[in-house]
């Protein structure tokens, strides 16, 4: 018997249909409003927390800066004058200078030991660690020091002092450094003698007494530690001291403390000690919490007002009109004629526009069907066009890859050929130089020596051409690197000018230079920067008639980096040739009988070197008037270093 029972169809859950049937406009608007409210509250909380964190960070940064200023003022205004006064007092004693003149170690030792108890040390203004007397050659004669003091690294400091000139060695030299125990010390070398330097007084002191009162000034507990973590000095303000006495190390009930860690380093970058600053931030935190509570109250009150007013307006203005529109649409879909359906009055808003458009909805249905068919046809045609565009793009990509491969092959060929030509060419130059200079005896005939000179000059010219080809091919293949360093621009400009002065003199061309001596340092490759300037100056001289002028100026714009400007009063370049001259082996005058020599590699190589530095090169020229070339380096390559920062000295 055949089972004719049909399988029951399983109903599939459709989320969109479910939402369309059960989710109405009002719950949807309520959900959207709730989401907006949650996002607003989250953003508010995040903003208040971020502002509190920013304020805390700013407060800590200000505290660190204040501590550094107080320490520097304490050292400069209290410690250094006190040590200088003590040194002057020791040197002014009646027997000190005679004993130093005859290098009497015993007498000098007694004077040094006696001064360990003078008023500055006794009153605590100075913690004296060591007194040393040196002769005029900085060799020690006598020394006395505290028992707990081990030693201080004199060698480097004395070596730097020995390198000074005679006038500079008569000045007081001082430095902050770390002793053998890792504790900060202040070293001062005081010259003795007015007209003639008899010797030097070396004083080693601790700078810590000059920092007394730091905790009271900051109204905080300040702990100074060595770099190894050992406590050197601890200062506490009066309120903080009372809290510590009553509660120990733990914070009092209801009080909030913030600990800031920082360090103090000298101007030359030597870190001397570290600081822990514990401040009472209870008032600040209370004020921050008060601002948060007020902000939350204002925010929630605003949300409630917006919700209440918004829903009332939505019900009065939107929901009633939408209900009337829905009723009219139901009557139209039920088969009633549009003319018989009462359309709600049209206003000037979107719902009013929808009321006006409702009368044309039925007529648009047929047009939509026709448009759908047209869209299908158009879609098919677009698919074919897209496939054709993809094929064309693939062909173009393949052509570009072939062009790139050919360019790399060309660069590699030029580099290999340049290497192969340089070896025999160096031999030609060397042997012609020997013949020209008659190193192994006279050549006999004067004409042979002239021929040797012509061979040597031609070889030098060809070697320069090969070097330019090799440099250009290395840059194009990506094998050339920059060796960047901090360089002085005036020195580089002077070195480049020395290389072209002789050529300018031969062509009767005047060179003018405007390079300020106070330009900041430039972070660049010194050799390549000089090559850029030499190429541009040589080009300007070559195309300038006798009696003309070539000028080099360097300046630093306010919102840009270094700008090098080379201008001439030469023949100029036609507007149509400006782009051609940057292509390799191209010149504005490319005829075989052209007037000016050259291979056309100077400007392309210069442009490549400029782009390696992320700089820009612009060229302005007027035929018969002259040419101006400007090379502008980015501001990031300008180094704002102090005047005594080391800079590379360019050599000619």
C-alpha positions in Angstrom: 0.0 0.0 0.0 1.4 3.3 -1.1 1.9 6.0 1.6 0.3 9.1 0.1 0.9 11.2 3.2 2.6 14.5 2.1 5.5 15.7 4.2 4.8 18.7 6.4 6.5 21.9 5.3 8.8 23.5 7.9 8.3 27.2 8.5 11.6 29.1 8.2 12.3 32.0 10.5 12.7 35.3 8.6 14.1 38.1 10.9 13.2 40.9 8.4 9.6 39.7 8.0 9.2 39.3 11.8 10.5 42.8 12.5 8.3 44.3 9.7 5.2 42.7 11.3 5.9 43.3 15.0 8.2 46.4 15.1 6.2 49.6 14.8 7.5 53.2 14.5 7.1 54.2 18.1 9.1 51.4 19.7 11.7 51.9 17.0 12.0 55.6 17.8 12.2 54.8 21.5 15.0 52.2 20.8 16.9 54.8 18.7 16.5 57.4 21.4 17.7 55.0 24.0 20.8 54.1 21.9 21.5 57.8 21.4 21.2 58.4 25.1 23.5 55.6 26.0 26.1 56.8 23.5 25.8 60.3 24.8 26.3 59.2 28.4 29.3 57.0 27.4 30.9 59.9 25.5 30.2 62.2 28.5 31.8 59.8 31.0 34.8 59.2 28.6 35.2 63.0 28.1 35.2 63.7 31.8 37.6 60.9 32.6 39.9 62.1 29.7 39.8 65.6 31.0 40.6 64.5 34.5 43.5 62.4 33.2 44.7 65.3 31.1 44.5 67.7 34.0 46.4 65.2 36.2 49.2 64.8 33.6 49.4 68.6 33.1 49.7 69.1 36.9 52.5 66.5 37.1 54.3 68.1 34.2 54.1 71.5 35.7 55.3 70.1 39.0 58.3 68.5 37.3 59.2 71.8 35.5 58.8 73.7 38.8 61.1 71.3 40.6 63.8 71.6 37.9 63.6 75.4 38.0 63.9 75.4 41.8 66.9 73.0 41.8 68.7 75.1 39.1 68.1 78.3 41.0 69.3 76.7 44.2 72.5 75.5 42.6 73.2 78.7 40.7 72.1 81.2 43.4 73.3 79.5 46.6 75.7 76.7 46.0 78.0 78.1 43.3 78.5 81.5 45.0 79.2 79.9 48.4 81.8 77.6 46.9 83.4 80.5 44.9 83.6 82.6 48.2 85.2 79.7 50.0 87.8 79.2 47.2 88.6 82.9 47.2 89.0 82.9 51.0 91.5 79.9 50.8 93.5 81.5 48.0 93.6 84.8 49.8 95.3 83.4 52.9 98.7 84.9 53.5 100.8 81.7 53.0 98.8 80.0 50.3 100.3 81.6 47.1 104.0 81.5 48.3 103.5 77.8 49.2 102.0 77.2 45.8 104.8 79.1 44.0 107.4 76.9 45.6 105.1 73.8 45.4 105.4 73.2 49.2 103.0 70.2 49.6 103.3 70.1 53.4 102.3 73.8 53.8 99.5 73.5 51.3 98.2 70.4 53.1 98.0 72.2 56.4 96.1 75.1 54.8 93.7 72.7 53.2 93.1 70.8 56.4 92.5 74.0 58.4 89.8 75.1 55.9 87.7 72.0 56.3 86.3 73.7 59.4 85.6 77.2 58.1 82.2 79.0 58.5 80.6 77.7 55.3 81.2 74.1 56.2 80.3 74.6 59.9 77.0 76.3 59.2 75.9 73.5 56.7 75.9 75.8 53.7 78.5 73.5 52.0 79.2 69.8 52.3 82.9 69.8 51.5 84.2 66.5 50.2 87.7 67.2 48.9 90.3 70.0 48.5 93.1 69.6 46.0 95.9 71.9 44.9 97.3 71.5 41.3 100.4 73.2 39.8 100.3 75.1 36.5 100.4 71.9 34.5 97.4 70.5 36.5 99.6 68.0 38.4 98.3 67.4 42.0 100.5 68.8 44.8 98.4 68.4 47.9 95.0 67.0 48.8 92.7 66.5 51.7 89.3 64.9 51.7 86.5 63.7 54.0 86.7 60.2 55.3 83.5 59.0 53.7 84.5 60.4 50.3 86.2 57.9 47.9 87.3 59.6 44.7 86.0 61.7 41.8 86.8 61.1 38.1 89.2 64.0 37.6 90.9 62.7 34.4 88.3 63.7 31.8 87.6 67.0 33.5 91.3 68.0 33.8 92.0 66.8 30.2 89.3 69.1 28.9 90.7 72.0 31.0 94.2 71.3 29.7 93.0 71.7 26.1 91.9 75.3 26.8 93.9 78.3 25.6 95.8 80.4 28.0 93.1 83.1 28.5 90.4 80.5 28.9 92.4 78.6 31.6 92.3 81.7 33.8 88.5 81.3 34.1 86.8 79.2 36.8 85.8 75.8 35.5 83.0 73.8 37.1 81.0 70.7 36.4 78.4 68.4 38.1 79.2 64.7 37.9 78.9 61.4 39.9 81.5 60.2 42.3 82.7 56.6 42.7 79.7 55.9 45.0 77.2 57.1 42.4 76.4 60.3 44.4 76.2 63.8 42.8 79.1 66.1 43.4 80.1 69.6 42.2 83.6 70.0 40.9 85.2 73.5 40.7 88.7 74.3 39.5 89.7 77.8 40.7 92.8 79.4 39.0 95.4 81.0 41.3 97.4 84.1 40.2 96.5 87.3 38.4 99.2 88.0 35.8 100.7 84.5 35.8 98.8 81.3 36.7 100.6 79.8 39.7 98.3 76.8 39.9 94.7 75.7 40.5 92.5 75.0 43.5 90.2 72.0 43.0 87.1 71.8 45.2 84.7 68.9 45.4 81.4 69.6 47.2 77.9 68.0 47.5 75.1 70.1 45.9 72.5 68.6 48.2 72.6 71.3 50.9 71.6 73.9 48.3 68.3 72.0 47.8 67.2 72.4 51.4 63.7 73.9 51.6 62.5 72.2 48.5 59.8 70.3 50.3 58.6 73.4 52.1 58.5 75.4 48.9 56.5 72.8 47.1 54.4 71.9 50.2 55.2 68.3 49.6 57.4 65.4 50.7 60.5 65.4 48.5 62.9 62.4 48.5 66.2 62.6 46.6 67.7 59.3 45.6 70.9 58.2 43.9 70.7 56.5 40.5 71.1 53.2 42.4 68.0 53.9 44.5 69.7 54.9 47.8 68.1 57.8 49.7 70.3 60.9 49.8 67.9 63.5 51.2 64.3 63.7 52.3 62.5 67.0 53.0 58.9 67.4 54.2 56.7 70.4 54.5 55.1 71.3 57.9 51.6 69.9 57.1 53.0 66.8 55.5 55.4 66.3 58.4 52.4 66.4 60.9 50.5 63.9 58.8 53.5 61.5 58.6 54.0 61.8 62.4 50.4 60.9 63.1 49.8 58.2 60.4 53.2 56.9 59.5 53.8 56.1 55.8 50.1 55.4 55.2 47.8 58.2 53.9 45.5 59.8 56.5 41.8 58.8 56.3 40.1 60.7 53.5 43.3 62.2 52.1 44.6 61.6 48.6 48.3 61.8 47.7 49.9 61.7 44.3 53.6 60.6 43.9 55.5 62.0 40.9 58.8 60.5 39.9 61.3 62.5 37.9 65.1 63.0 37.6 67.5 65.9 37.4 70.1 66.1 34.7 72.7 68.7 33.9 72.6 70.8 30.7 75.0 68.4 29.0 72.8 65.4 29.7 74.4 63.9 32.8 71.7 62.5 35.1 72.6 63.3 38.8 69.8 62.0 40.9 66.1 61.1 41.0 63.3 62.6 42.9 60.1 61.3 44.5 57.6 64.1 45.1 54.5 63.2 47.2 51.8 65.9 47.2 48.4 66.2 48.8 45.8 66.4 45.9 42.7 65.9 48.1 41.3 69.4 47.2 42.0 68.9 43.5 40.3 65.5 43.5 37.3 66.8 45.4 36.9 69.6 43.0 37.2 67.2 40.0 34.5 64.9 41.5 32.3 68.0 42.1 32.6 69.0 38.5 31.7 65.4 37.4 28.6 65.4 39.6 27.4 68.7 38.3 28.1 67.6 34.7 26.2 64.4 35.2 23.2 66.2 36.7 23.1 68.7 33.9 23.4 65.9 31.3 20.6 63.8 32.7 18.3 66.7 33.2 18.9 67.7 29.6 18.2 64.1 28.4 14.9 64.0 30.3 13.8 67.4 28.9 14.7 66.4 25.4 12.9 63.0 25.7 9.7 64.6 27.1 9.5 67.5 24.6 10.6 65.3 21.7 8.0 62.6 22.2 5.2 65.2 22.7 6.2 67.0 19.4 6.5 63.7 17.6 3.0 62.6 18.6 1.4 66.0 17.9 3.2 66.7 14.5 4.4 63.4 13.0 2.4 60.4 14.3 -1.1 61.8 13.7 -0.3 62.9 10.1 1.4 59.6 9.4 -1.7 57.8 10.6 -3.8 59.8 8.2 -1.4 59.1 5.4 -1.5 55.3 6.2 -5.3 55.3 6.1 -5.3 57.0 2.7 -2.8 54.5 1.3 -4.9 51.6 2.5 -7.9 52.9 0.7 -6.0 53.4 -2.5 -4.5 49.9 -2.4 -8.0 48.6 -1.7 -9.1 49.8 -5.1 -10.6 53.2 -4.5 -9.8 55.9 -7.0 -7.3 58.5 -6.0 -9.8 61.3 -6.6 -12.2 59.8 -4.1 -9.7 59.4 -1.3 -9.3 62.3 1.0 -5.6 63.2 1.2 -4.4 64.9 4.3 -3.6 68.6 3.9 -0.1 69.1 2.5 2.3 71.2 4.5 5.7 72.6 3.6 7.7 69.8 5.3 8.5 66.2 4.1 5.1 64.8 5.1 3.4 67.5 3.2 5.5 66.6 0.2 4.6 63.0 0.6 0.9 64.0 0.6 1.4 65.8 -2.7 3.2 62.9 -4.2 0.6 60.3 -3.2 -1.7 61.2 -6.0 0.9 60.2 -8.6 1.9 56.9 -6.9 -0.4 54.7 -9.0 0.8 56.3 -12.3 4.4 55.6 -11.3 3.9 51.9 -10.8 3.8 51.2 -14.6 6.8 53.5 -15.1 8.7 51.6 -12.5 8.1 48.3 -14.3 9.4 49.7 -17.5 12.4 51.2 -15.7 13.2 47.8 -14.2 13.4 46.2 -17.6 15.6 49.0 -18.9 17.8 48.7 -15.8 18.3 44.9 -16.5 19.5 45.7 -20.0 21.7 48.5 -18.8 23.2 46.2 -16.1 24.1 43.6 -18.7 25.9 46.2 -20.8 27.7 47.5 -17.8 29.0 44.0 -17.0 30.5 43.8 -20.5 32.1 47.3 -20.2 33.6 46.4 -16.8 35.1 43.2 -18.1 36.6 45.2 -21.0 38.0 47.8 -18.6 39.5 45.1 -16.4 41.2 43.6 -19.5 42.6 47.0 -20.5 43.9 47.6 -17.0 45.7 44.2 -17.0 47.3 45.1 -20.3 48.4 48.5 -19.0 49.8 46.9 -15.8 51.8 44.3 -17.9 53.1 47.1 -20.1 54.2 49.1 -17.1 56.0 46.1 -15.6 57.8 45.5 -18.9 58.9 49.2 -19.0 60.1 49.0 -15.3 62.1 45.8 -16.2 63.6 47.5 -19.2 64.5 50.6 -17.1 66.2 48.4 -14.4 68.0 46.4 -17.1 69.2 49.7 -18.6 70.5 50.9 -15.3 72.2 47.6 -14.5 73.9 47.6 -18.0 75.1 51.2 -17.5 76.5 50.4 -14.1 78.3 47.3 -15.3 79.7 49.1 -18.4 80.8 52.0 -16.3 82.7 49.7 -14.0 84.3 48.0 -16.9 85.3 51.3 -18.6 86.8 52.9 -15.4 89.7 50.4 -15.1 91.3 51.0 -18.5 90.4 54.7 -18.3 92.2 55.1 -15.0 95.3 53.5 -16.7 95.0 56.0 -19.6 94.8 58.9 -17.2 97.7 57.6 -15.1 100.0 56.9 -18.0 99.2 60.2 -19.7 99.9 62.0 -16.5 103.3 60.3 -16.3 104.1 61.3 -19.9 102.8 64.9 -19.4 104.9 65.3 -16.2 108.0 63.6 -17.9 108.4 61.5 -14.7 110.8 59.0 -16.4 112.6 61.6 -18.6 111.9 64.0 -21.4 109.6 62.9 -24.2 111.7 64.5 -26.8 109.2 66.5 -28.9 107.0 69.2 -27.4 104.0 68.1 -29.5 104.0 64.7 -27.8 103.6 66.4 -24.4 100.7 68.4 -25.8 99.2 65.2 -27.0 99.6 63.6 -23.6 97.9 66.7 -22.0 95.0 66.4 -24.4 94.7 62.6 -23.7 94.7 63.3 -19.9 92.1 66.0 -20.1 89.9 63.9 -22.4 90.3 60.9 -20.0 89.3 63.1 -17.0 86.3 64.4 -18.9 85.3 60.8 -19.8 85.8 59.6 -16.3 83.6 62.3 -14.9 80.9 61.3 -17.5 81.2 57.6 -16.4 81.0 58.6 -12.7 77.8 60.6 -13.4 76.3 57.6 -15.3 77.3 55.3 -12.5 75.8 57.6 -9.8 72.6 58.1 -11.8 72.1 54.3 -12.4 72.8 53.5 -8.7 70.1 56.0 -7.6 67.6 54.7 -10.2 68.2 51.1 -9.1 67.9 52.0 -5.4 71.5 51.0 -4.6 72.6 54.4 -3.4 72.2 55.3 0.3 72.4 58.5 2.2 75.1 58.9 4.9 73.3 61.6 6.9 74.8 63.7 9.7 74.5 67.2 11.2 76.4 69.5 8.9 77.2 73.2 8.9 75.7 74.9 5.8 78.3 77.8 5.5 81.2 75.3 5.4 79.5 73.2 2.7 78.8 76.3 0.6 82.4 77.5 1.0 83.7 74.1 0.0 81.5 74.0 -3.2 82.6 77.5 -4.2 86.2 76.7 -3.9 85.7 73.9 -6.5 84.2 76.2 -9.1 86.2 79.4 -8.5 88.9 78.5 -11.1 86.3 77.8 -13.7 84.5 81.1 -13.0 87.8 82.9 -13.3 88.6 81.3 -16.6 85.2 82.4 -18.0 85.4 85.9 -16.5 82.2 85.3 -14.4 81.7 87.1 -11.1 80.7 84.9 -8.1 78.5 86.4 -5.4 77.7 84.7 -2.1 75.1 85.4 0.6 75.3 82.7 3.3 74.6 83.8 6.9 76.9 82.4 9.5 74.2 81.7 12.0 72.2 79.2 10.0 71.1 76.1 12.0 72.6 72.7 11.2 71.2 70.6 8.4 70.6 66.9 8.6 71.8 65.6 5.2 74.5 63.8 3.3 77.5 66.2 3.2 79.1 64.8 0.0 75.8 64.7 -1.9 74.8 68.2 -0.8 78.2 69.5 -2.0 77.7 67.6 -5.3 74.3 69.3 -5.7 75.8 72.8 -5.2 78.8 72.1 -7.5 76.6 70.8 -10.3 74.2 73.8 -10.2 77.1 76.3 -9.9 79.0 74.7 -12.7 75.9 74.8 -14.9 75.3 78.4 -14.1 79.0 79.4 -14.9 79.0 77.3 -18.1 75.9 79.1 -19.6 76.9 82.6 -18.4 78.8 84.9 -20.9 82.0 86.7 -19.8 81.3 89.6 -17.6 78.1 87.9 -16.2 77.3 87.1 -12.6 76.5 83.9 -10.7 75.2 84.2 -7.1 74.6 81.6 -4.3 72.4 82.5 -1.4 71.1 80.3 1.5 68.3 81.2 3.8 65.8 79.5 6.1 62.2 80.4 5.6 59.9 80.7 8.6 57.6 77.7 7.7 60.1 75.8 5.6 63.6 74.4 5.9 66.9 75.5 4.3 66.6 77.1 0.8 69.5 77.2 -1.6 69.2 79.6 -4.5 71.6 79.7 -7.4 70.9 82.4 -10.0 72.8 83.6 -13.1 72.6 86.2 -15.8 73.3 83.6 -18.5 71.6 82.7 -21.8 68.4 81.4 -20.1 66.2 78.5 -21.2 63.2 78.6 -23.4 59.8 77.7 -21.8 59.4 74.7 -24.0 62.7 73.2 -23.0 62.2 73.3 -19.2 60.9 69.8 -18.9 63.4 68.3 -21.4 66.5 69.4 -19.5 65.7 67.1 -16.6 65.8 63.9 -18.8 69.2 62.1 -18.9 71.4 63.0 -21.9 69.2 65.9 -22.9 70.1 69.6 -23.3 68.1 72.6 -24.3 70.4 72.8 -27.4 70.7 69.2 -28.7 72.2 69.9 -32.1 75.5 68.2 -33.0 77.1 71.7 -33.6 75.8 73.1 -30.3 77.9 75.9 -28.6 78.1 74.5 -25.1 79.7 71.2 -24.0 78.2 68.6 -21.7 76.3 65.3 -21.7 73.1 66.4 -20.1 73.5 64.3 -16.9 74.2 67.2 -14.5 70.6 68.3 -13.9 69.0 64.7 -13.9 71.7 63.6 -11.3 71.1 66.7 -9.2 67.3 66.2 -9.3 67.8 62.6 -8.1 70.1 63.6 -5.3 67.6 66.3 -4.2 64.7 63.8 -4.2 66.8 61.4 -2.1 66.8 64.1 0.6 63.0 64.5 0.3 63.7 68.0 -0.9 62.3 69.9 -4.0 64.0 71.6 -6.9 62.3 74.4 -8.9 63.8 76.1 -11.9 62.7 79.5 -13.3 64.3 80.9 -16.5 63.8 83.5 -19.1 65.5 83.3 -22.4 68.3 85.9 -22.7 67.8 87.1 -19.1 69.0 84.3 -16.8 68.1 81.3 -14.7 67.2 80.8 -11.0 67.3 77.3 -9.4 65.9 76.9 -5.9 66.5 73.8 -3.7 64.2 73.6 -0.7 64.8 71.1 2.1 61.9 70.0 4.4 61.7 71.6 7.9 62.3 68.2 9.5 65.9 68.3 8.3 66.6 71.5 10.2 68.4 70.7 13.5 67.7 73.2 16.3 70.9 72.4 18.3 72.9 74.7 20.7 75.7 76.7 19.4 78.4 74.3 20.8 76.8 71.2 19.2 79.3 69.3 17.0 78.9 69.9 13.2 80.7 68.3 10.3 83.3 70.7 8.9 83.3 70.4 5.1 86.6 70.3 3.4 87.4 71.4 -0.1 
